[in-house]
Amino acid sequence: MELTALAIAEYLGGTVEGDPKATVSEFAKIEEATPGSLSFLSNPKYEHYLYTTKATVVLVNRDLKLEKPVEPTLVRVDDSYGALAKLLQLANAQQPRKQGIHPLACVEKSATLGQGVYIGPYVYVGEEAVVEDNAQIYPHSFIGDRARVGEGTTIYAGVKIYQDCEVGRNCIVHAGVVIGADGFGFAPQPDGSYNKIPQMGNVIVADNVEIGANTTIDRAAMGATRIAEGVKLDNLIQVAHNVEIGEHTVIAAQCGIAGSTKVGKHCMFGGQVGLVGHIEITDGVQIGAQTGVSNSIRKADEPIMGYPAMPLRLFYRTSAIVRRLPEMAAELERLKKLVEGESKDR
């Protein structure tokens, strides 16, 4: 795909600073760009590359003030990172989509396939399963009995969607994801053993959700584990049975959410956050990396961090004290000896 700086600016609602006919055909990082490539600058830490980059066109924010002249043509926009995302989406939409059912796929007779679907080699589509129009299912994936894959959804290689589970429209499910495995339910017995509690519910993933590689979402004991519209889950996340995650919440890698916890809308979790079960996280909560949350959070739009989880400002104050603990311990020991010495002198 070739685009001129002027065409890019018109598509993004930006302005050109330089040669409007400058043409690009690929994307590149600003420090690695070569002639003919488009790059972007959003993080001030990378601004020095703007003066040395070989990129032909660079997306920058409107308010960027140049320290000296630059070689590339600039396209100034309100949000360069968001503008890059729009261009990448445009380029991706022009990529050819696979279609057809591979002869090595196994599709049960009672399954329903929509128009324009792709079913790759060694895919299994179970009894009464539904794959809607333009969905793509890549090799070695499993779509269980009565499961549903929504219109335009992409299921990458090796995904397992258990029976009765639903994935909505225009979702992206990356390799190795498991949707609908049994929740971790076992009843302790007097003899110390455990009886398995059958998990009779399902998982319902709404539209426009993206699920990262090797993430697992367990089926509910009863009812449904629910992932709402627009949720973005990173790689290696564990979502336990009967969890509910609200609209447009984003969760980074290696997080774990225990059973029956409810997460609100527009929340943001850093990596390795852990939530205990049966709590509620209200809308807009931001949780920093490696935070351990053991109680409900009911104050909206508040940043949280630490273990146990606490408001961010309190975490910073606590961390400052923790760093001084060796000095404080030494001072306490000195004072202790001083007091003991004065006691002996009496």
N, C-alpha and C positions, 0 to 999 in steps of 0.2 A: 504494500500500500504506500503510494507516494502522496505527500501533502505539501503544499506551500505554506510559508509562514502566514500569508494572508488568509488562506483557507482555514488554518488552525485557529487564527484569531477570530474569524467570523463564527466558527463553530462554537468557540468557548466564550464569545462575548468579550474578547480581549482587544488589545491594541498592539500594533507592530512597532518595534523600535529597531530600525535597520532595513534590510532588504526584504520587501514583501514577497519577492519571487524565490527566496531561498527555499530549497526543496529537501525534504527528509524522507527516508524510507525505512528507518529502524529506530528503536529506542535504546538508550544507553545511560549508564550512570555518568554523572558529570565528570568524574575523575578518570573515566575510562573511555569517554566518547571519542569517536572518529568522525571525519567529514561525512556528511550525509545522514547524521544521526540527530535525534531529538533528545534533549535531556531536560532536567528541571532542577530548581533550587528552592527548597522550602526551609531547610534547617540552617540557621546562621553559621553553624560550625563548618559548613562546607562552602561558605561564600568565597573563600580564597581561590577555590577551583574555578570560579566563574572567569577569572582573569587569565587562566592558562588552558582552559578546556578547548578541545578541538571540535566540539559539537557545532553543528550548523545552526540549530535553533535551540534556545533554552527558554523554558517557561519560568517566569519569576513573578513574585507578588508585585502589585501595582506600587506599593509604598517603598520598594527597595531603592536605596540611594547608592549609586555607583561611586566607588572611590577613585576609579580611573576608567579609561575607555576599555571596551571589550570587543573581541572579534566576532562572536556569534550574533546572529539576529535574536533579539529578545521579543517574546510575546508576553506582555504584562496582563495578568489576570488577578481576580480577587483572591483566589486560593490556588497556588500552583500545584499543590499535592492533589487537591480535589480535581483540578483540571486535567492532570496527568491520568487520574483514574478514568475520567470520561473518555479520553483518547484511547486508553488501553481497552476499554470496553468496546469502543467503536472498532478497533482493530480485531479484537477477539470475535466480534459478531460477524466479521467477514471471513472468518476461517470456515472451510467446508465442514459440514456436519456429516458424520457417518450415518448411514441408513441401511436397513435390511436385517434379516435374521440369518446369522451364520449357520451353515449346515451342522456344525458341531455343538450348537446350542440345543438345550432340551426345554421345550415349552409344552406344558400339559395342555390337553385338548380343551379343558374347561377354562383356561386362562383367556383373558381379553387383552388384545394388543391394539393400540390406536394407530393412527396414520403416521408415517414418517419415523417410526421408532427404529432404534438400533439395538440389536441383541447380539453381543459378541460371542466368540467361541467359548465353550464350557460354562456358559451361563445356564442356570436352572431357574425356570419360572413355574411356580407351583400351581396346584389346583385352585381355580377361581380367583387367582391373582389378577390384578389389573395394572397394565402399563399404559399410561395415557399418551396422547399425541406428542410426537417429537421428543419423547424421553430417550435417553441413551444409557445403555447398561453395558459396561465394559467387561472383558473376559474374567471368568472365574468368580463371578458374583452369584449370590443366592437370593432369590426373591421367594419367600415362603408362601404357603397356602393362604389365600384370601388377603395377602398383602397388597398395598396400592402404592404405585409410583406415579407422581403427578406430572402434568403436562410440562414439557420442556426441562425436566429435571435430568441431571447428569449423575449417574452412579458409576464411580470409577472402579478399577479392578479390585477384586477380592472383597467387596463389601458383602455383608450378610444382613439381610432384613428378614427377621423371623416372622412367623405366621401372625396374621391379623394386624400387623403394624402398618402405619400410613406415613408416607413422605409426600409433602405438598408440591405445589407447582414451582418451577424455576429454582429448585434447590440444587446445591452442589454437595455431593457426599464423596469424600476422598477415600483413597485406598485403605483397606483394612478396617473400616468402620464396622461396628456391630450394633445393630439397632434391634432391641427386643429380646436380648438374653435374659434369663431369669434374674429377678432381683435377689438380693442376699437375704433370704428369709428362712430362718431355722428356729424351731422352738426347743429350748433346753429341756431335757428329761431328767427325772430323779436319779437315774443311773449315770448321769454325766454325758450321755449321748445327745444327739440333736436330730429332731424330726424335720424334714424339709417341708416348708409351707409352699404349696403350689402357687405359682404366680399366674393368675388367671386373667390379668388385664393386658394392656398393649402399650404401644408408644405411638403418639400422634405428633408428627413434625409438621408445622404449618408452612406456608409459602415463603419463598425467598430466604431460606435458611442455608447457611454453609456450615458443614461439619468437617473438621480437620482429620487428617490421617490417624488411624488407630484409636480414635475416640470411641467410647462405649456408652450406650444409653440403655439402661435396663427397663424391661417391661414392668408394669405396675402389678402389685399383688391383686388389687381390684381397681377397676377404673382405668385411668391412663396416666402414663408419664407424658408430660406435655412440654413441647418446645414451641414457643409462640413465633409469630411472623417476624422475619428480619433478624433473628438471633444469629450470631456468628460465634462458633465454637472452634477453638484452635486444636492442635494435635494433642493426643494423649490426655484427654479429659475423661473423667468418670462421672457420669450422671446416674444416680441410683434410682431405685423404684419409687414411683409416685412423686418424683420431683416435678415442679412446675417452674419454667423459666419464662419471664415476661418479654414482651415485644422489644426488639432491637437492643437487647442486652448482648454485650461482647465479653467473652471469657478466654483468657490466654492459657497457654499450654500447662499441662500437669496439674490442673485444678481438680479437686474432688468435692462432690456435693452429695452428702448422705441422704438417706431416704426421707421422703415426705417434706423436704424443705421447699419453701416457695420463695422464688427470687423475682423481684419486681421488674418494671420496664426500665430501659435505658440505663441499666447498671453496667459497670466496667470492673472486671476482676483482673488483676495482674497474675503472673505465673505462680503456680504452686500454692494458690489459696485453698484452704480447706474449710468446709462448712460442716458442722455436725447436723444431725437429722432433726426434723420436726421444729425448725425455726422459720422465721420470716424475715426477708430482706426487702425493705421498702424500695420505692422507685428512685432511680438516679444515684444510688450509692456507689461510690468508687472505693474499691478495696485494693490496697497495695500488695505487691508480691510477697509471698510466704506468710501472709496473715492467716491466723487461726481464729475462726469465728465460732464461738460456742453459745452465743445468745442472739436473740432476734435484734435486728437493727431497724428502728422505727422512725428515725429522723432522716428525711429525704435529702438527697443531694449532698451528703456529707462524706468527705474522704476519711477512710479508716485504714489503720495499719497496725502491725505488731501482733504479738501473742502474749496474753489474750488481746483480742482486737480492741483498739481504742481510737478516739479521734486523732487525726494526723498531728495536730499541734501538740497534744499531750504525748504522743509517741516521740516526737522530736525532743521534747523536754526530758522525757524519761531516758532516751538514748544518750543525751548529753550527760546525765547523771551516771549512767552505767559506765560510760567511758572513763569517768573520774573515780570509779570505785577503788582501784588499787591505791591511788593517792589518799582517798578518804580512809581506807582501811589502815594505811600506814600512819596517818594522822591520829586515828582512833587508838592505835596501839601505843603511839607516843604519849598521848594524853592519859591512857590507862597506866602506863609505867610512872608517869609523873604523879598521878593521884596515889598510886601504891607507895611511891617513895615518900610522899608527904605524910601518908598514914604511918609509916614506920618511924618517921622522925618525931612523931607525937609521943 
